[in-house]
C-alpha cells in the first residue's frame, strides 16, 4: 500500500474490489429469477422487521427496511447486509435456500444473527405475512 492510501493496483484502501468483480461475474437474471431475488430480499427483510418489533423498543424503530417496514438501525444494518448478499448471489436460479447452498456468502457473525432471527420469525410469519411465509417454506 502506498502512503496515499491506495493499493499498488490503484484501488483505495478499504474498498472491496472483489465486490465489483462478484457482481460483474453474475449473469443477468431471467425474469423469473429476478422476481425470486426480489421476493427473497423482501421476505428476509420482513423477518428482520418482525424480530425487531418484538425484541427492540418501539421507539428505536426509526428507519425503514427493504420491506418498507420500520426497524432499528442495528436491524437495518443486517437488513442492508442481507439485501446486498442476496443481490450478489450467483446461485439464485438453482439454490433452494441459503442454508443448503454450497457457497456460504454470509460472514459467520451475520449468518448466526440471521439464523436466530429466522428461528424466531419463521413461525410468526404465517400470521403476519402468510403468502410470503408459504412461498419461503415451499422454496418458490
The first five atom37 places (N, CA, C, CB, O) and aatype in JSON, in Angstrom:
{
  "aatype": [20, 20, 20, 20, 20, 20, 20, 20, 20, 20, 20, 20, 20, 20, 20, 20, 20, 20, 20, 20, 20, 20, 20, 20, 20, 20, 20, 20, 20, 20, 20, 20, 20, 20, 20, 20, 20, 20, 20, 20, 20, 20, 20, 20, 20, 20, 20, 20, 20, 20, 20, 20, 20, 20, 20, 20, 20, 20, 20, 20, 20, 20, 20, 20, 20, 20, 20, 20, 20, 20, 20, 20, 20, 20, 20, 20, 20, 20, 20, 20, 20, 20, 20, 20, 20, 20, 20, 20, 20, 20, 20, 20, 20, 20, 20, 20, 20, 20, 20, 20, 20, 20, 20, 20, 20, 20, 20, 20, 20, 20, 20, 20, 20, 20, 20, 20, 20, 20, 20, 20, 20, 20, 20, 20, 20, 20, 20, 20, 20, 20, 20, 20, 20, 20, 20, 20, 20, 20, 20, 20],
  "atom_mask": [
    [1, 1, 1, 1, 1],
    [1, 1, 1, 1, 1],
    [1, 1, 1, 1, 1],
    [1, 1, 1, 1, 1],
    [1, 1, 1, 1, 1],
    [1, 1, 1, 1, 1],
    [1, 1, 1, 1, 1],
    [1, 1, 1, 1, 1],
    [1, 1, 1, 1, 1],
    [1, 1, 1, 1, 1],
    [1, 1, 1, 1, 1],
    [1, 1, 1, 1, 1],
    [1, 1, 1, 1, 1],
    [1, 1, 1, 1, 1],
    [1, 1, 1, 1, 1],
    [1, 1, 1, 1, 1],
    [1, 1, 1, 1, 1],
    [1, 1, 1, 1, 1],
    [1, 1, 1, 1, 1],
    [1, 1, 1, 1, 1],
    [1, 1, 1, 1, 1],
    [1, 1, 1, 1, 1],
    [1, 1, 1, 1, 1],
    [1, 1, 1, 1, 1],
    [1, 1, 1, 1, 1],
    [1, 1, 1, 1, 1],
    [1, 1, 1, 1, 1],
    [1, 1, 1, 1, 1],
    [1, 1, 1, 1, 1],
    [1, 1, 1, 1, 1],
    [1, 1, 1, 1, 1],
    [1, 1, 1, 1, 1],
    [1, 1, 1, 1, 1],
    [1, 1, 1, 1, 1],
    [1, 1, 1, 1, 1],
    [1, 1, 1, 1, 1],
    [1, 1, 1, 1, 1],
    [1, 1, 1, 1, 1],
    [1, 1, 1, 1, 1],
    [1, 1, 1, 1, 1],
    [1, 1, 1, 1, 1],
    [1, 1, 1, 1, 1],
    [1, 1, 1, 1, 1],
    [1, 1, 1, 1, 1],
    [1, 1, 1, 1, 1],
    [1, 1, 1, 1, 1],
    [1, 1, 1, 1, 1],
    [1, 1, 1, 1, 1],
    [1, 1, 1, 1, 1],
    [1, 1, 1, 1, 1],
    [1, 1, 1, 1, 1],
    [1, 1, 1, 1, 1],
    [1, 1, 1, 1, 1],
    [1, 1, 1, 1, 1],
    [1, 1, 1, 1, 1],
    [1, 1, 1, 1, 1],
    [1, 1, 1, 1, 1],
    [1, 1, 1, 1, 1],
    [1, 1, 1, 1, 1],
    [1, 1, 1, 1, 1],
    [1, 1, 1, 1, 1],
    [1, 1, 1, 1, 1],
    [1, 1, 1, 1, 1],
    [1, 1, 1, 1, 1],
    [1, 1, 1, 1, 1],
    [1, 1, 1, 1, 1],
    [1, 1, 1, 1, 1],
    [1, 1, 1, 1, 1],
    [1, 1, 1, 1, 1],
    [1, 1, 1, 1, 1],
    [1, 1, 1, 1, 1],
    [1, 1, 1, 1, 1],
    [1, 1, 1, 1, 1],
    [1, 1, 1, 1, 1],
    [1, 1, 1, 1, 1],
    [1, 1, 1, 1, 1],
    [1, 1, 1, 1, 1],
    [1, 1, 1, 1, 1],
    [1, 1, 1, 1, 1],
    [1, 1, 1, 1, 1],
    [1, 1, 1, 1, 1],
    [1, 1, 1, 1, 1],
    [1, 1, 1, 1, 1],
    [1, 1, 1, 1, 1],
    [1, 1, 1, 1, 1],
    [1, 1, 1, 1, 1],
    [1, 1, 1, 1, 1],
    [1, 1, 1, 1, 1],
    [1, 1, 1, 1, 1],
    [1, 1, 1, 1, 1],
    [1, 1, 1, 1, 1],
    [1, 1, 1, 1, 1],
    [1, 1, 1, 1, 1],
    [1, 1, 1, 1, 1],
    [1, 1, 1, 1, 1],
    [1, 1, 1, 1, 1],
    [1, 1, 1, 1, 1],
    [1, 1, 1, 1, 1],
    [1, 1, 1, 1, 1],
    [1, 1, 1, 1, 1],
    [1, 1, 1, 1, 1],
    [1, 1, 1, 1, 1],
    [1, 1, 1, 1, 1],
    [1, 1, 1, 1, 1],
    [1, 1, 1, 1, 1],
    [1, 1, 1, 1, 1],
    [1, 1, 1, 1, 1],
    [1, 1, 1, 1, 1],
    [1, 1, 1, 1, 1],
    [1, 1, 1, 1, 1],
    [1, 1, 1, 1, 1],
    [1, 1, 1, 1, 1],
    [1, 1, 1, 1, 1],
    [1, 1, 1, 1, 1],
    [1, 1, 1, 1, 1],
    [1, 1, 1, 1, 1],
    [1, 1, 1, 1, 1],
    [1, 1, 1, 1, 1],
    [1, 1, 1, 1, 1],
    [1, 1, 1, 1, 1],
    [1, 1, 1, 1, 1],
    [1, 1, 1, 1, 1],
    [1, 1, 1, 1, 1],
    [1, 1, 1, 1, 1],
    [1, 1, 1, 1, 1],
    [1, 1, 1, 1, 1],
    [1, 1, 1, 1, 1],
    [1, 1, 1, 1, 1],
    [1, 1, 1, 1, 1],
    [1, 1, 1, 1, 1],
    [1, 1, 1, 1, 1],
    [1, 1, 1, 1, 1],
    [1, 1, 1, 1, 1],
    [1, 1, 1, 1, 1],
    [1, 1, 1, 1, 1],
    [1, 1, 1, 1, 1],
    [1, 1, 1, 1, 1],
    [1, 1, 1, 1, 1],
    [1, 1, 1, 1, 1],
    [1, 1, 1, 1, 1]
  ],
  "atom_positions": [
    [[0.85, -1.17, 0.0], [0.0, 0.0, 0.0], [0.89, 1.23, 0.0], [-0.96, 0.0, 1.22], [1.9, 1.29, 0.7]],
    [[0.49, 2.22, -0.81], [1.22, 3.48, -0.88], [0.86, 4.36, 0.3], [0.92, 4.21, -2.2], [-0.12, 4.11, 1.01]],
    [[1.66, 5.39, 0.51], [1.4, 6.31, 1.61], [0.11, 7.11, 1.42], [2.57, 7.26, 1.75], [-0.41, 7.66, 2.39]],
    [[-0.41, 7.2, 0.19], [-1.63, 7.98, -0.04], [-2.91, 7.18, 0.15], [-1.6, 8.56, -1.42], [-3.99, 7.66, -0.17]],
    [[-2.8, 5.95, 0.65], [-3.99, 5.17, 0.95], [-4.48, 4.31, -0.21], [-5.07, 6.07, 1.37], [-5.59, 3.77, -0.14]],
    [[-3.69, 4.19, -1.25], [-4.11, 3.33, -2.36], [-3.27, 2.07, -2.37], [-4.0, 4.07, -3.71], [-2.12, 2.06, -1.92]],
    [[-3.87, 1.0, -2.9], [-3.13, -0.23, -3.08], [-2.26, -0.08, -4.31], [-4.08, -1.45, -3.22], [-2.42, 0.88, -5.07]],
    [[-1.35, -1.0, -4.52], [-0.47, -0.94, -5.68], [-1.26, -0.94, -6.99], [0.49, -2.12, -5.66], [-0.78, -0.4, -7.98]],
    [[-2.47, -1.52, -7.01], [-3.28, -1.55, -8.23], [-4.12, -0.28, -8.4], [-4.18, -2.77, -8.22], [-4.89, -0.18, -9.36]],
    [[-3.98, 0.69, -7.48], [-4.7, 1.95, -7.61], [-6.01, 2.01, -6.85], [-4.96, 2.21, -9.03], [-6.61, 3.08, -6.76]],
    [[-6.47, 0.9, -6.29], [-7.73, 0.9, -5.55], [-7.54, 1.59, -4.22], [-8.24, -0.54, -5.33], [-6.48, 1.48, -3.61]],
    [[-8.54, 2.3, -3.76], [-8.48, 2.97, -2.47], [-8.47, 1.95, -1.34], [-9.67, 3.94, -2.3], [-9.11, 0.9, -1.45]],
    [[-7.77, 2.23, -0.3], [-7.75, 1.37, 0.88], [-9.16, 1.28, 1.43], [-6.77, 1.9, 1.97], [-9.88, 2.28, 1.5]],
    [[-9.56, 0.09, 1.81], [-10.88, -0.11, 2.37], [-11.92, -0.45, 1.32], [-11.31, 1.1, 3.12], [-13.01, -0.93, 1.66]],
    [[-11.61, -0.21, 0.05], [-12.59, -0.57, -0.98], [-12.46, -2.05, -1.27], [-12.4, 0.27, -2.28], [-11.37, -2.62, -1.16]],
    [[-13.54, -2.67, -1.63], [-13.55, -4.1, -1.87], [-13.68, -4.33, -3.37], [-14.71, -4.8, -1.1], [-14.78, -4.39, -3.91]],
    [[-12.53, -4.47, -4.05], [-12.56, -4.67, -5.48], [-13.18, -6.02, -5.83], [-11.15, -4.57, -6.06], [-13.65, -6.21, -6.96]],
    [[-13.18, -6.96, -4.89], [-13.82, -8.26, -5.13], [-15.32, -8.12, -5.25], [-13.49, -9.24, -4.0], [-15.96, -8.87, -5.99]],
    [[-15.9, -7.15, -4.54], [-17.36, -6.97, -4.59], [-17.81, -6.61, -6.0], [-17.81, -5.88, -3.6], [-18.8, -7.14, -6.49]],
    [[-17.09, -5.71, -6.63], [-17.42, -5.33, -8.0], [-17.27, -6.49, -8.96], [-16.56, -4.17, -8.45], [-18.08, -6.67, -9.86]],
    [[-16.22, -7.28, -8.77], [-15.99, -8.45, -9.62], [-17.08, -9.49, -9.43], [-14.63, -9.07, -9.33], [-17.52, -10.11, -10.4]],
    [[-17.53, -9.68, -8.18], [-18.57, -10.68, -7.9], [-19.88, -10.27, -8.56], [-18.77, -10.84, -6.38], [-20.58, -11.11, -9.13]],
    [[-20.22, -8.99, -8.48], [-21.46, -8.53, -9.11], [-21.35, -8.62, -10.62], [-21.78, -7.09, -8.68], [-22.32, -8.95, -11.3]],
    [[-20.17, -8.32, -11.15], [-19.99, -8.39, -12.6], [-19.97, -9.84, -13.07], [-18.7, -7.68, -13.01], [-20.34, -10.13, -14.21]],
    [[-19.53, -10.77, -12.21], [-19.42, -12.17, -12.6], [-20.78, -12.85, -12.68], [-18.54, -12.92, -11.61], [-20.93, -13.87, -13.35]],
    [[-21.77, -12.29, -12.01], [-23.11, -12.87, -12.01], [-23.77, -12.59, -13.35], [-23.96, -12.31, -10.85], [-23.75, -11.47, -13.85]],
    [[-24.35, -13.64, -13.93], [-25.07, -13.49, -15.19], [-26.35, -12.68, -14.95], [-25.41, -14.87, -15.81], [-26.88, -12.68, -13.84]],
    [[-26.83, -11.99, -15.98], [-28.12, -11.29, -15.82], [-29.22, -12.28, -15.51], [-28.47, -10.48, -17.1], [-29.23, -13.41, -16.01]],
    [[-30.15, -11.85, -14.67], [-31.25, -12.72, -14.25], [-32.31, -12.85, -15.34], [-31.89, -12.19, -12.98], [-32.58, -11.92, -16.09]],
    [[-32.89, -14.03, -15.41], [-34.09, -14.2, -16.21], [-35.21, -13.48, -15.45], [-34.44, -15.75, -16.46], [-35.03, -13.19, -14.27]],
    [[-36.33, -13.2, -16.08], [-37.42, -12.54, -15.34], [-37.87, -13.33, -14.11], [-38.61, -12.33, -16.25], [-38.16, -12.74, -13.07]],
    [[-37.92, -14.66, -14.21], [-38.35, -15.48, -13.07], [-37.34, -15.4, -11.93], [-38.53, -16.94, -13.5], [-37.74, -15.3, -10.77]],
    [[-36.05, -15.43, -12.24], [-35.02, -15.35, -11.21], [-35.0, -13.95, -10.59], [-33.62, -15.71, -11.8], [-34.79, -13.81, -9.38]],
    [[-35.22, -12.92, -11.39], [-35.27, -11.56, -10.86], [-36.42, -11.41, -9.87], [-35.42, -10.53, -12.01], [-36.26, -10.78, -8.82]],
    [[-37.57, -12.0, -10.19], [-38.72, -11.95, -9.26], [-38.38, -12.7, -7.97], [-39.99, -12.55, -9.92], [-38.69, -12.24, -6.88]],
    [[-37.75, -13.86, -8.12], [-37.38, -14.65, -6.94], [-36.39, -13.9, -6.06], [-36.78, -16.01, -7.37], [-36.51, -13.9, -4.83]],
    [[-35.42, -13.26, -6.69], [-34.4, -12.5, -5.94], [-35.08, -11.37, -5.15], [-33.32, -11.92, -6.9], [-34.8, -11.18, -3.97]],
    [[-35.97, -10.63, -5.8], [-36.68, -9.54, -5.12], [-37.56, -10.07, -3.99], [-37.53, -8.75, -6.12], [-37.62, -9.48, -2.91]],
    [[-38.24, -11.17, -4.25], [-39.11, -11.77, -3.23], [-38.3, -12.23, -2.03], [-39.9, -12.95, -3.81], [-38.73, -12.06, -0.89]],
    [[-37.12, -12.8, -2.28], [-36.27, -13.27, -1.17], [-35.77, -12.1, -0.35], [-35.08, -14.1, -1.71], [-35.75, -12.17, 0.88]],
    [[-35.36, -11.02, -1.0], [-34.91, -9.84, -0.26], [-36.03, -9.29, 0.6], [-34.4, -8.75, -1.23], [-35.81, -8.94, 1.76]],
    [[-37.24, -9.21, 0.05], [-38.38, -8.68, 0.79], [-38.75, -9.59, 1.96], [-39.59, -8.51, -0.14], [-39.03, -9.1, 3.06]],
    [[-38.74, -10.91, 1.74], [-39.11, -11.85, 2.81], [-38.12, -11.8, 3.97], [-39.19, -13.28, 2.26], [-38.53, -11.76, 5.13]],
    [[-36.84, -11.8, 3.67], [-35.83, -11.72, 4.74], [-35.98, -10.4, 5.49], [-34.39, -11.84, 4.15], [-35.87, -10.37, 6.72]],
    [[-36.23, -9.32, 4.77], [-36.43, -8.02, 5.42], [-37.67, -8.03, 6.32], [-36.56, -6.92, 4.36], [-37.66, -7.45, 7.4]],
    [[-38.74, -8.68, 5.87], [-39.94, -8.81, 6.7], [-39.64, -9.6, 7.97], [-41.08, -9.49, 5.9], [-40.15, -9.26, 9.04]],
    [[-38.83, -10.64, 7.85], [-38.47, -11.44, 9.02], [-37.66, -10.62, 10.02], [-37.68, -12.7, 8.59], [-37.86, -10.71, 11.23]],
    [[-36.73, -9.82, 9.5], [-35.92, -8.97, 10.37], [-36.81, -7.94, 11.06], [-34.8, -8.26, 9.55], [-36.66, -7.69, 12.25]],
    [[-37.74, -7.34, 10.32], [-38.64, -6.34, 10.9], [-39.53, -6.95, 11.98], [-39.52, -5.7, 9.81], [-39.77, -6.32, 13.01]],
    [[-40.01, -8.16, 11.76], [-40.84, -8.85, 12.74], [-40.05, -9.12, 14.02], [-41.37, -10.18, 12.16], [-40.55, -8.88, 15.12]],
    [[-38.82, -9.6, 13.88], [-37.94, -9.85, 15.02], [-37.67, -8.54, 15.77], [-36.6, -10.49, 14.55], [-37.75, -8.49, 17.0]],
    [[-37.36, -7.49, 15.01], [-37.04, -6.19, 15.61], [-38.23, -5.66, 16.42], [-36.65, -5.18, 14.52], [-38.06, -5.19, 17.54]],
    [[-39.42, -5.75, 15.84], [-40.62, -5.24, 16.53], [-40.87, -5.95, 17.85], [-41.84, -5.4, 15.63], [-41.39, -5.34, 18.79]],
    [[-40.52, -7.22, 17.92], [-40.76, -8.0, 19.14], [-39.6, -8.01, 20.13], [-41.09, -9.4, 18.77], [-39.77, -8.42, 21.28]],
    [[-38.42, -7.55, 19.7], [-37.25, -7.62, 20.57], [-36.6, -6.28, 20.91], [-36.24, -8.49, 19.94], [-35.81, -6.21, 21.85]],
    [[-36.92, -5.24, 20.17], [-36.29, -3.95, 20.41], [-37.37, -2.91, 20.72], [-35.43, -3.51, 19.18], [-38.51, -3.06, 20.27]],
    [[-37.03, -1.88, 21.47], [-38.03, -0.87, 21.85], [-38.67, -0.23, 20.61], [-37.38, 0.22, 22.72], [-38.0, 0.04, 19.61]],
    [[-39.96, -0.02, 20.7], [-40.71, 0.55, 19.56], [-40.13, 1.89, 19.11], [-42.18, 0.72, 19.94], [-40.1, 2.19, 17.92]],
    [[-39.69, 2.69, 20.07], [-39.14, 4.0, 19.73], [-37.79, 3.91, 19.01], [-38.99, 4.83, 20.98], [-37.33, 4.9, 18.44]],
    [[-37.17, 2.73, 19.03], [-35.9, 2.54, 18.31], [-36.11, 2.31, 16.82], [-35.13, 1.37, 18.91], [-35.17, 2.43, 16.04]],
    [[-37.32, 1.97, 16.42], [-37.62, 1.68, 15.01], [-37.77, 2.99, 14.24], [-38.92, 0.82, 14.88], [-38.88, 3.43, 13.94]],
    [[-36.63, 3.6, 13.93], [-36.62, 4.92, 13.31], [-36.22, 4.9, 11.83], [-35.69, 5.82, 14.06], [-36.2, 5.94, 11.18]],
    [[-35.89, 3.73, 11.31], [-35.5, 3.61, 9.91], [-36.4, 2.58, 9.23], [-34.0, 3.21, 9.77], [-37.08, 1.8, 9.9]],
    [[-36.39, 2.58, 7.92], [-37.23, 1.67, 7.15], [-36.36, 0.63, 6.46], [-38.07, 2.45, 6.13], [-35.38, 0.97, 5.81]],
    [[-36.74, -0.63, 6.6], [-36.01, -1.72, 5.96], [-36.4, -1.88, 4.5], [-36.26, -3.01, 6.7], [-37.26, -1.15, 4.0]],
    [[-35.77, -2.8, 3.83], [-36.04, -3.07, 2.42], [-37.51, -3.4, 2.18], [-35.17, -4.23, 1.93], [-38.06, -3.07, 1.12]],
    [[-38.15, -4.03, 3.13], [-39.56, -4.42, 3.01], [-40.51, -3.24, 3.18], [-39.88, -5.49, 4.04], [-41.72, -3.37, 2.94]],
    [[-39.98, -2.09, 3.59], [-40.83, -0.93, 3.84], [-41.32, -0.87, 5.27], [-42.0, -0.94, 2.91], [-42.09, 0.03, 5.62]],
    [[-40.9, -1.81, 6.09], [-41.33, -1.86, 7.49], [-40.29, -1.19, 8.39], [-41.57, -3.31, 7.93], [-39.1, -1.21, 8.09]],
    [[-40.75, -0.61, 9.51], [-39.82, 0.06, 10.42], [-38.95, -0.93, 11.18], [-40.59, 0.94, 11.4], [-39.36, -2.05, 11.48]],
    [[-37.74, -0.48, 11.47], [-36.8, -1.27, 12.29], [-35.77, -0.35, 12.89], [-36.11, -2.39, 11.44], [-35.64, 0.81, 12.49]],
    [[-35.03, -0.87, 13.85], [-33.99, -0.08, 14.5], [-32.74, -0.05, 13.59], [-33.64, -0.68, 15.9], [-32.62, -0.87, 12.69]],
    [[-31.84, 0.89, 13.82], [-30.64, 0.98, 12.99], [-29.79, -0.3, 12.98], [-29.79, 2.13, 13.47], [-29.22, -0.65, 11.95]],
    [[-29.71, -0.99, 14.11], [-28.92, -2.24, 14.16], [-29.54, -3.29, 13.23], [-28.84, -2.78, 15.61], [-28.82, -3.96, 12.49]],
    [[-30.85, -3.43, 13.28], [-31.52, -4.4, 12.4], [-31.45, -3.95, 10.95], [-32.98, -4.59, 12.82], [-31.35, -4.79, 10.05]],
    [[-31.49, -2.64, 10.7], [-31.38, -2.11, 9.34], [-30.02, -2.45, 8.76], [-31.61, -0.59, 9.33], [-29.9, -2.73, 7.57]],
    [[-29.0, -2.42, 9.59], [-27.66, -2.76, 9.14], [-27.62, -4.22, 8.65], [-26.62, -2.55, 10.27], [-27.05, -4.51, 7.6]],
    [[-28.23, -5.12, 9.41], [-28.3, -6.52, 8.99], [-29.18, -6.66, 7.75], [-28.85, -7.41, 10.13], [-28.86, -7.43, 6.84]],
    [[-30.27, -5.92, 7.71], [-31.17, -5.92, 6.55], [-30.41, -5.52, 5.28], [-32.38, -4.96, 6.79], [-30.52, -6.18, 4.25]],
    [[-29.64, -4.44, 5.36], [-28.84, -3.99, 4.22], [-27.84, -5.05, 3.8], [-28.1, -2.68, 4.57], [-27.63, -5.29, 2.61]],
    [[-27.21, -5.7, 4.78], [-26.24, -6.76, 4.51], [-26.91, -7.92, 3.77], [-25.59, -7.25, 5.82], [-26.38, -8.43, 2.78]],
    [[-28.07, -8.33, 4.24], [-28.79, -9.45, 3.62], [-29.25, -9.1, 2.2], [-30.01, -9.84, 4.47], [-29.16, -9.93, 1.3]],
    [[-29.72, -7.89, 2.01], [-30.15, -7.46, 0.68], [-28.96, -7.48, -0.28], [-30.77, -6.04, 0.73], [-29.08, -7.95, -1.41]],
    [[-27.82, -6.97, 0.17], [-26.62, -6.96, -0.67], [-26.17, -8.37, -1.02], [-25.49, -6.21, 0.03], [-25.84, -8.65, -2.17]],
    [[-26.16, -9.26, -0.04], [-25.75, -10.64, -0.3], [-26.71, -11.33, -1.26], [-25.67, -11.43, 1.01], [-26.28, -12.09, -2.13]],
    [[-27.99, -11.08, -1.1], [-28.98, -11.68, -2.0], [-28.82, -11.12, -3.41], [-30.42, -11.42, -1.48], [-28.94, -11.84, -4.39]],
    [[-28.54, -9.83, -3.5], [-28.34, -9.19, -4.8], [-27.14, -9.8, -5.53], [-28.15, -7.67, -4.63], [-27.15, -9.94, -6.75]],
    [[-26.12, -10.15, -4.78], [-24.89, -10.68, -5.38], [-24.88, -12.2, -5.55], [-23.72, -10.29, -4.54], [-23.94, -12.75, -6.12]],
    [[-25.92, -12.87, -5.07], [-25.95, -14.33, -5.12], [-25.9, -14.84, -6.56], [-27.2, -14.87, -4.42], [-26.73, -14.45, -7.39]],
    [[-24.94, -15.7, -6.85], [-24.8, -16.27, -8.19], [-25.55, -17.58, -8.33], [-23.33, -16.49, -8.51], [-25.63, -18.14, -9.42]],
    [[-26.12, -18.08, -7.23], [-26.8, -19.38, -7.25], [-28.32, -19.24, -7.13], [-26.29, -20.25, -6.13], [-29.0, -20.24, -6.9]],
    [[-28.84, -18.05, -7.29], [-30.27, -17.81, -7.07], [-31.15, -18.7, -7.97], [-30.59, -16.35, -7.33], [-32.22, -19.14, -7.55]],
    [[-30.71, -18.95, -9.16], [-31.52, -19.73, -10.11], [-31.61, -21.2, -9.72], [-30.94, -19.61, -11.51], [-32.55, -21.88, -10.13]],
    [[-30.65, -21.7, -8.95], [-30.6, -23.14, -8.68], [-30.73, -23.52, -7.21], [-29.34, -23.68, -9.19], [-31.09, -24.66, -6.92]],
    [[-30.44, -22.61, -6.29], [-30.46, -22.99, -4.87], [-31.87, -23.06, -4.32], [-29.63, -22.01, -4.05], [-32.78, -22.39, -4.82]],
    [[-32.05, -23.86, -3.29], [-33.35, -23.93, -2.62], [-33.38, -22.99, -1.42], [-33.65, -25.36, -2.19], [-34.41, -22.39, -1.14]],
    [[-32.26, -22.87, -0.72], [-32.16, -21.93, 0.4], [-30.68, -21.65, 0.65], [-32.85, -22.5, 1.69], [-29.81, -22.41, 0.23]],
    [[-30.41, -20.56, 1.34], [-29.02, -20.22, 1.66], [-28.39, -21.31, 2.51], [-28.94, -18.87, 2.39], [-27.21, -21.63, 2.36]],
    [[-29.18, -21.88, 3.4], [-28.67, -22.91, 4.31], [-28.14, -24.12, 3.54], [-29.77, -23.35, 5.28], [-27.16, -24.74, 3.94]],
    [[-28.79, -24.45, 2.43], [-28.41, -25.63, 1.65], [-27.44, -25.31, 0.52], [-29.63, -26.28, 1.08], [-27.01, -26.21, -0.2]],
    [[-27.1, -24.04, 0.37], [-26.21, -23.6, -0.7], [-24.77, -24.0, -0.36], [-26.31, -22.07, -0.92], [-24.36, -23.94, 0.8]],
    [[-24.02, -24.41, -1.36], [-22.62, -24.8, -1.15], [-21.71, -23.61, -0.95], [-22.14, -25.61, -2.31], [-20.58, -23.78, -0.48]],
    [[-22.16, -22.41, -1.31], [-21.35, -21.2, -1.2], [-21.95, -20.3, -0.13], [-21.27, -20.47, -2.56], [-22.87, -19.53, -0.41]],
    [[-21.43, -20.38, 1.08], [-21.95, -19.53, 2.17], [-21.32, -18.16, 2.06], [-21.66, -20.16, 3.57], [-20.15, -17.97, 2.38]],
    [[-22.11, -17.19, 1.62], [-21.57, -15.85, 1.38], [-21.74, -14.92, 2.57], [-22.24, -15.25, 0.17], [-21.22, -13.81, 2.55]],
    [[-22.46, -15.35, 3.6], [-22.59, -14.53, 4.81], [-21.38, -14.77, 5.7], [-23.92, -14.86, 5.58], [-20.91, -15.9, 5.83]],
    [[-20.88, -13.71, 6.3], [-19.84, -13.85, 7.31], [-20.43, -14.59, 8.5], [-19.26, -12.45, 7.74], [-21.65, -14.56, 8.71]],
    [[-19.6, -15.25, 9.27], [-20.08, -16.1, 10.37], [-20.98, -15.34, 11.35], [-18.89, -16.69, 11.12], [-22.03, -15.86, 11.75]],
    [[-20.61, -14.14, 11.74], [-21.4, -13.38, 12.72], [-22.79, -13.04, 12.16], [-20.66, -12.08, 13.13], [-23.79, -13.18, 12.86]],
    [[-22.85, -12.61, 10.91], [-24.13, -12.27, 10.3], [-24.97, -13.52, 10.06], [-23.92, -11.52, 8.99], [-26.2, -13.48, 10.19]],
    [[-24.32, -14.61, 9.7], [-25.04, -15.87, 9.49], [-25.71, -16.31, 10.79], [-24.08, -16.98, 8.98], [-26.85, -16.78, 10.77]],
    [[-25.03, -16.17, 11.91], [-25.61, -16.54, 13.2], [-26.77, -15.62, 13.57], [-24.54, -16.51, 14.31], [-27.79, -16.07, 14.09]],
    [[-26.62, -14.33, 13.3], [-27.7, -13.37, 13.59], [-28.95, -13.71, 12.78], [-27.24, -11.92, 13.29], [-30.06, -13.72, 13.31]],
    [[-28.77, -13.98, 11.48], [-29.94, -14.23, 10.64], [-30.57, -15.58, 10.98], [-29.56, -14.17, 9.14], [-31.79, -15.74, 10.86]],
    [[-29.78, -16.54, 11.39], [-30.35, -17.83, 11.84], [-31.26, -17.61, 13.05], [-29.21, -18.83, 12.2], [-32.37, -18.14, 13.11]],
    [[-30.77, -16.83, 14.0], [-31.54, -16.53, 15.21], [-32.86, -15.83, 14.84], [-30.71, -15.65, 16.19], [-33.92, -16.16, 15.36]],
    [[-32.76, -14.87, 13.94], [-33.95, -14.13, 13.5], [-34.92, -15.05, 12.77], [-33.55, -12.96, 12.58], [-36.13, -14.98, 13.01]],
    [[-34.42, -15.9, 11.91], [-35.3, -16.8, 11.16], [-35.96, -17.84, 12.07], [-34.52, -17.51, 10.05], [-37.12, -18.19, 11.87]],
    [[-35.21, -18.32, 13.05], [-35.81, -19.27, 14.0], [-36.98, -18.63, 14.74], [-34.75, -19.76, 15.02], [-38.0, -19.27, 14.98]],
    [[-36.82, -17.37, 15.09], [-37.89, -16.67, 15.79], [-39.02, -16.29, 14.83], [-37.34, -15.42, 16.49], [-40.19, -16.57, 15.1]],
    [[-38.67, -15.65, 13.75], [-39.68, -15.07, 12.85], [-40.39, -16.07, 11.97], [-39.04, -14.04, 11.99], [-41.55, -15.87, 11.61]],
    [[-39.72, -17.14, 11.62], [-40.31, -18.11, 10.69], [-41.73, -18.53, 11.05], [-39.45, -19.32, 10.63], [-42.64, -18.36, 10.24]],
    [[-41.95, -19.07, 12.24], [-43.3, -19.49, 12.62], [-44.29, -18.31, 12.7], [-43.26, -20.21, 13.96], [-45.47, -18.48, 12.43]],
    [[-43.8, -17.13, 13.07], [-44.67, -15.97, 13.22], [-45.03, -15.32, 11.88], [-44.0, -14.95, 14.12], [-46.0, -14.57, 11.79]],
    [[-44.25, -15.63, 10.86], [-44.54, -15.08, 9.52], [-45.87, -15.59, 9.0], [-43.41, -15.45, 8.55], [-46.53, -14.91, 8.21]],
    [[-46.27, -16.77, 9.42], [-47.54, -17.31, 8.94], [-48.71, -16.41, 9.29], [-47.77, -18.7, 9.52], [-49.69, -16.34, 8.55]],
    [[-48.62, -15.72, 10.43], [-49.69, -14.8, 10.82], [-49.54, -13.43, 10.17], [-49.71, -14.65, 12.32], [-50.52, -12.85, 9.71]],
    [[-48.33, -12.92, 10.15], [-48.09, -11.54, 9.67], [-48.03, -11.45, 8.15], [-46.8, -11.0, 10.27], [-48.6, -10.53, 7.56]],
    [[-47.34, -12.39, 7.51], [-47.16, -12.39, 6.06], [-47.37, -13.82, 5.54], [-45.73, -11.85, 5.66], [-46.4, -14.47, 5.14]],
    [[-48.6, -14.32, 5.54], [-48.84, -15.74, 5.22], [-48.4, -16.16, 3.82], [-50.28, -16.04, 5.38], [-47.87, -17.26, 3.66]],
    [[-48.59, -15.33, 2.83], [-48.2, -15.72, 1.46], [-46.68, -15.8, 1.35], [-48.76, -14.7, 0.42], [-46.15, -16.76, 0.79]],
    [[-45.99, -14.81, 1.88], [-44.52, -14.83, 1.87], [-43.99, -16.04, 2.64], [-43.94, -13.52, 2.47], [-43.03, -16.68, 2.22]],
    [[-44.62, -16.35, 3.76], [-44.19, -17.5, 4.57], [-44.36, -18.81, 3.81], [-44.98, -17.55, 5.89], [-43.48, -19.66, 3.83]],
    [[-45.49, -18.96, 3.15], [-45.73, -20.21, 2.4], [-44.76, -20.34, 1.23], [-47.18, -20.25, 1.89], [-44.24, -21.43, 0.97]],
    [[-44.53, -19.25, 0.53], [-43.57, -19.3, -0.58], [-42.17, -19.64, -0.07], [-43.54, -17.97, -1.33], [-41.45, -20.42, -0.69]],
    [[-41.81, -19.06, 1.06], [-40.5, -19.32, 1.65], [-40.38, -20.79, 2.04], [-40.26, -18.41, 2.88], [-39.37, -21.43, 1.77]],
    [[-41.42, -21.33, 2.68], [-41.41, -22.73, 3.09], [-41.35, -23.68, 1.9], [-42.64, -23.03, 3.92], [-40.69, -24.72, 1.96]],
    [[-42.03, -23.32, 0.83], [-42.06, -24.16, -0.36], [-40.84, -23.94, -1.25], [-43.32, -23.9, -1.16], [-40.62, -24.68, -2.22]],
    [[-40.04, -22.93, -0.93], [-38.82, -22.67, -1.72], [-39.11, -22.14, -3.1], [-38.02, -23.93, -1.85], [-38.35, -22.4, -4.04]],
    [[-40.19, -21.39, -3.25], [-40.56, -20.85, -4.57], [-40.3, -19.38, -4.65], [-42.01, -21.12, -4.88], [-40.56, -18.77, -5.69]]
  ]
}
